[in-house]
């Protein structure tokens, strides 16, 4: 079990407790004294999205809000967030965000990732983040990309899936905005590595 203390920002300085346990997630996100916590059992956690929302002043950005959304089977989301302004405690806040995300992966999302990878290895058809995984390809917007033709480009806040043969066949997903994009990119990374390994083995046999 890991415990964190979250202070949301200038106008909400209450120290809120976040508990990440192997069996549940518990966060003090409410303000009623008799009902302070949202509790999600591990088996109800199905998705996540997270990232940094930059806060703009009149002429330039003045702060940032770290946002983490944990999604349940019923479609609800628990939002964990905290803000900083003018770079105050930037390193401390960024480290807190990174530590929380790491523990969410350790306790919940590595298992979810492995579930999708098992489906891929078993040649099952499944949907992840709006991308349909089929036996030999992925499908989105009525477009298909073979696994052997698949590539991704990763940026700080988003990534692009595209075809190596036809780069106009592509889609862009944001880690913060798009459901399970952070899990999707890990599944795609594994598929691409598997395809590269398979190609190298075939190439070595032909030598």
N, C-alpha and C positions, 0 to 999 in steps of 0.2 A: 504493500500500500504506500502511496505517496500523497503527501498533503502540501498544498500551496495556499498562500494568502494573496488574494487579488484585491487591489484598490482601484476602482474604476477610473477615477480622475479628479479634477479640481472640484467638481460640484457633487461628488459622491466619494467621500474619503473613508467610508466605513470599510473595515477589513473583513473581507468575505472569504469564507473557507471553501476550498475546492479539494475534494478527496477523490483520488483515482485508485480504485481497488480492483482486484482480480474478479470480483463478482458484481460490482456496481460502480456507477459514477454519481457523485453527490456534490451539488454546488449550491451555495448560499446566494441564490439570485433573486430572492423575494424580499419584501420589506415588512410583511406582517409578522409580528413577534411570535405568533403561534404557528406560523407556516413559512419558515425561512428557506427551506431547501427544496430543490428539485432532485429527485433520485431516479436514475435509470438503471435497471438491471442490465448486466452485460449482454444477455441474450436478446435484448430489445434494441441494442445499438447496431445500426445497419449502415451508417454513412457519416461522412465528415466533409467539411470544406473550411478552409482557413486562409488567412493572409492579412495584409496590412491595408487599411483604408486611410489615405492621406487627407488631412483636413486643410482646406484652403481658406486663407483670409481674403482680404480685399484684393491684394495684388500677388501674393505668393503663399506657399504652403507654410502653415504655422505649427502643425503637429501631425500626429498619426494615432490611429486607433487600431490596436491589435484585436483581431476578431477570430473566434473559433466557434463553429456551429456543429454540434453533435446531433445527428439525426436518428430518430427512432422508427420502429416498424409502423407506427400509426401515422407517420408523416410529420410529426412535431419536431421542433428543433430547440435545443437548449443552447443559448448563446453565452459564451464566456468572452468578456471583452474588457479592455482597459486602455486608457488614453495617456498621451504625454504631449506637452506643448513646448515649443522652442528648444527642443533637444534635452530638456531636463530629465535626468536619470535615464538617458537613452540606452546605455549599455545594460543597466540593470533591468529595464523593461524588456529589452530585446532578449536577454538571457532567460527571463521568466517565460516569455512566449515560447522560446525554443525548448525549454525544459518541459513545459506542459505538453507541447506537441509530441515530443519524444516519448513521454510516458503514455500518452494516448495510443501511440503506435505500439509500444511495448505491451500494453495491457489488452488492447482491443483490435487495432486495425491490422496488425500483422496476421492475426487469425483470419480476418475478413479477406485480406489480400491472398492468403494461401488457399482460401475457399475458391476464389475466382481462378487462381492458377490451376487448381485441381480440375475445375470444369474445363479449362482450356486443354489440359493434358489428356482429358478423357474425351476430347472432341465433342463436347456438349455445346449447344447453342445457348447463349446467355446475353443479357444486356447489362452494360456497365457504363454509367455516365452518359447515356444516350447513344452509345456505340454498340451495335449488334455484332457479337463475335460468332462467326460461323465456322464450319470445318476447315476452310482454307483461306478465309479472308475476314476482314471487318467490313461493316456496312453502315453508312450514315447518309442522310439526305439523298437516298436512292443511288448513291455511289458506292463502289466496292474497291477495296485495295487488298491484293493478295498479301499474305503474311511475308512472303519472300520479297515483296515490293514495298514493304512498310518502312517508314522513317519518321522520326520526330525531331523537332528543334525545341529546346527548352530555354526559357527566359526567366527573369526574376519572378514574374507574377502570372505567367501563362505559358502554354506550350502549343505547338502546332503539329498536327498529324498530317502527313502528306505522302503521296506516291512518289517514289524515286523516278519512275518512268514518266509521270505526268504531274508536275508540281502544282498545276491548277486544281488538281483533285486533292482538296485539303479541308481541314476544319481546325478552328482555334478554340481552345478551352482555357478558362481562367480558374486558378486554384481556389480563389475566394468565392467566385460567383457560381461556378458550375458544380453540381452535386457529384461528389466522389471523384472529381478530377485528379486529386492527389493519389487516389488508389489506382485509377485508370492509367496514369503515366507509368506507374511501377509495373503493372501488368504488361504494358506495351514494351517497356524496357526489357523485360524477361523474354518476351516473344522475339524481339529483334536479336537479342543475344543468342537465343536458341537457333534462329535462322542462320546467323553468321557462323555458328559452330557447325551446323549441318552442312553448310556450303563448303567450309574448310575441309571437313571430312571427305566430302565427295571429291573435292579438288585433290586431296592427298592420295586418294585411291587411284586417280587417273594418272598420277605421275609414274 
